[in-house]
Amino acid sequence: MPQKRRYPMSKNILIAVDESENAQRAVAVVSETFARDSRITLFSVAIDTGALCKMNSPELIPYFKSQQSAFCSMEDKKRELVDTAIQQAKETLINKGFEETNISTKHEDLKEGVARDILREAEDGYEVVVIGRGGTSGIRDFFFGSTSQKVLNAARDVSVFIIK
């Protein structure tokens, strides 16, 4: 069986990670493709719900107030899933021979939008952005565009790999 091709040079690689299977596939592709001395950042963007979840004002809409606890626990659960996904991604890379010292993780609160936040981070010396292709929300993607498509269209001075 022929051996898979490996890129001969190391890179600064930014991998966008969320709780999706596509993000884990992106990590798997990096683990099989890039040089083992590449520097990798596992990057996630999440909505900062801290202030929203602590709000207790009589001016809050009654419906929101009644659903606030459920919303906040759902967001906490999503953060836990992302943290687990990042840990799994790191383990995958280490198991494939990447040095733990070359793998970093970075969590950012949403500032301008997921795609813009990924690209802003990519401007900090990365040569490659790797992102999983969007999932099953076809109607939403049709009207608003998927995150991966936005990253691809707006990227300047960085290569973008979209993994399906």
C-alpha positions as CSV (number, residue, x, y, z in Angstrom):
1,M,0.0,0.0,0.0
2,P,1.5,3.4,-1.0
3,Q,2.3,5.7,1.9
4,K,0.3,8.9,2.2
5,R,2.0,12.0,1.1
6,R,3.3,14.3,3.8
7,Y,4.1,17.9,3.3
8,P,7.9,18.4,3.8
9,M,7.8,21.7,5.5
10,S,6.4,22.6,8.9
11,K,3.8,25.3,9.2
12,N,2.0,27.4,11.7
13,I,-1.5,25.9,11.5
14,L,-4.7,27.3,13.0
15,I,-7.4,24.6,13.3
16,A,-10.9,25.9,14.0
17,V,-12.5,23.6,16.5
18,D,-16.1,23.2,17.7
19,E,-18.0,20.2,18.8
20,S,-18.8,18.9,15.3
21,E,-17.6,15.8,13.6
22,N,-16.3,17.9,10.8
23,A,-13.9,19.7,13.1
24,Q,-12.5,16.3,14.3
25,R,-12.1,15.3,10.7
26,A,-10.1,18.5,10.1
27,V,-7.8,17.5,12.9
28,A,-7.4,14.0,11.5
29,V,-6.5,15.4,8.1
30,V,-3.8,17.7,9.7
31,S,-2.5,14.7,11.7
32,E,-2.0,12.7,8.5
33,T,-0.8,15.5,6.2
34,F,1.5,18.0,7.9
35,A,5.0,17.7,9.2
36,R,5.3,16.6,12.8
37,D,7.2,19.7,13.8
38,S,4.3,22.0,12.7
39,R,3.0,24.4,15.4
40,I,-0.7,23.9,15.8
41,T,-3.3,26.1,17.6
42,L,-6.7,24.5,18.3
43,F,-8.9,27.6,18.2
44,S,-12.5,28.0,19.3
45,V,-14.9,30.9,19.3
46,A,-17.9,31.0,21.6
47,I,-20.5,33.5,22.7
48,D,-19.8,35.0,26.1
49,T,-23.0,34.4,27.9
50,G,-21.6,35.2,31.4
51,A,-23.2,38.7,31.7
52,L,-26.4,37.6,30.1
53,C,-26.8,34.6,32.5
54,K,-26.2,36.9,35.5
55,M,-28.7,39.5,34.5
56,N,-31.5,39.9,36.9
57,S,-33.5,43.0,36.1
58,P,-37.2,43.8,36.2
59,E,-36.8,45.1,32.7
60,L,-36.1,41.7,31.2
61,I,-38.8,40.3,29.0
62,P,-40.8,37.8,31.1
63,Y,-40.3,35.1,28.5
64,F,-36.6,35.5,28.5
65,K,-36.5,35.5,32.3
66,S,-38.4,32.2,32.4
67,Q,-36.0,30.6,29.9
68,Q,-32.8,32.2,31.1
69,S,-31.7,29.2,33.2
70,A,-32.3,26.7,30.4
71,F,-30.5,28.9,27.9
72,C,-27.5,29.4,30.2
73,S,-27.2,25.7,31.1
74,M,-27.4,24.8,27.3
75,E,-24.6,27.3,26.6
76,D,-22.5,25.8,29.5
77,K,-23.1,22.3,28.0
78,K,-21.9,23.5,24.6
79,R,-18.7,24.9,26.1
80,E,-18.1,21.6,27.8
81,L,-18.6,19.8,24.5
82,V,-16.1,22.2,22.8
83,D,-13.6,21.7,25.6
84,T,-13.9,17.9,25.2
85,A,-13.5,18.2,21.4
86,I,-10.3,20.3,21.9
87,Q,-8.9,17.7,24.3
88,Q,-9.7,14.9,21.8
89,A,-8.1,16.9,19.0
90,K,-5.0,17.4,21.1
91,E,-4.8,13.7,21.9
92,T,-5.2,12.8,18.2
93,L,-2.3,15.0,17.2
94,I,-0.1,13.7,20.0
95,N,-0.9,10.1,19.2
96,K,0.1,10.8,15.5
97,G,3.5,12.1,16.6
98,F,3.1,15.8,17.1
99,E,5.0,17.2,20.1
100,E,2.7,18.4,22.9
101,T,4.8,21.5,23.2
102,N,3.9,22.5,19.6
103,I,0.2,22.2,20.3
104,S,-1.6,25.1,21.9
105,T,-5.3,25.8,22.6
106,K,-7.0,29.2,22.4
107,H,-10.6,30.0,23.3
108,E,-12.0,33.4,22.2
109,D,-15.2,35.1,23.1
110,L,-17.2,36.0,20.0
111,K,-16.4,39.6,19.0
112,E,-17.2,40.2,15.3
113,G,-18.6,36.9,14.1
114,V,-17.1,33.4,14.1
115,A,-15.5,33.7,10.6
116,R,-14.1,37.2,11.2
117,D,-12.7,36.1,14.6
118,I,-11.0,33.1,13.0
119,L,-9.5,35.3,10.3
120,R,-8.4,37.9,12.9
121,E,-6.5,35.2,14.7
122,A,-5.1,33.9,11.5
123,E,-3.4,37.3,10.9
124,D,-1.2,36.5,13.9
125,G,1.4,34.6,12.0
126,Y,-0.4,31.5,10.7
127,E,0.3,30.1,7.3
128,V,-2.7,27.7,7.1
129,V,-6.2,27.8,8.5
130,V,-8.0,24.4,8.6
131,I,-11.7,24.3,9.1
132,G,-14.4,21.7,8.8
133,R,-17.1,22.2,6.3
134,G,-20.5,23.3,7.6
135,G,-23.0,20.8,8.7
136,T,-26.7,20.3,7.8
137,S,-28.2,23.8,8.1
138,G,-28.6,24.3,4.3
139,I,-31.3,26.9,4.5
140,R,-29.4,29.1,6.9
141,D,-26.2,28.7,4.9
142,F,-28.0,29.7,1.7
143,F,-29.1,33.0,3.2
144,F,-26.2,33.8,5.5
145,G,-23.3,31.6,4.2
146,S,-21.4,29.0,6.2
147,T,-18.6,29.9,8.4
148,S,-16.1,27.9,6.3
149,Q,-17.3,29.7,3.1
150,K,-16.9,33.1,4.8
151,V,-13.4,32.2,5.9
152,L,-12.5,31.0,2.5
153,N,-13.9,34.1,0.7
154,A,-12.3,36.7,3.1
155,A,-8.9,35.1,3.7
156,R,-5.9,37.1,2.7
157,D,-2.3,36.0,3.0
158,V,-3.2,32.6,4.5
159,S,-4.1,29.3,2.9
160,V,-7.4,27.8,3.8
161,F,-8.2,24.1,3.9
162,I,-11.9,23.2,4.1
163,I,-12.4,19.6,5.2
164,K,-15.6,17.7,4.5
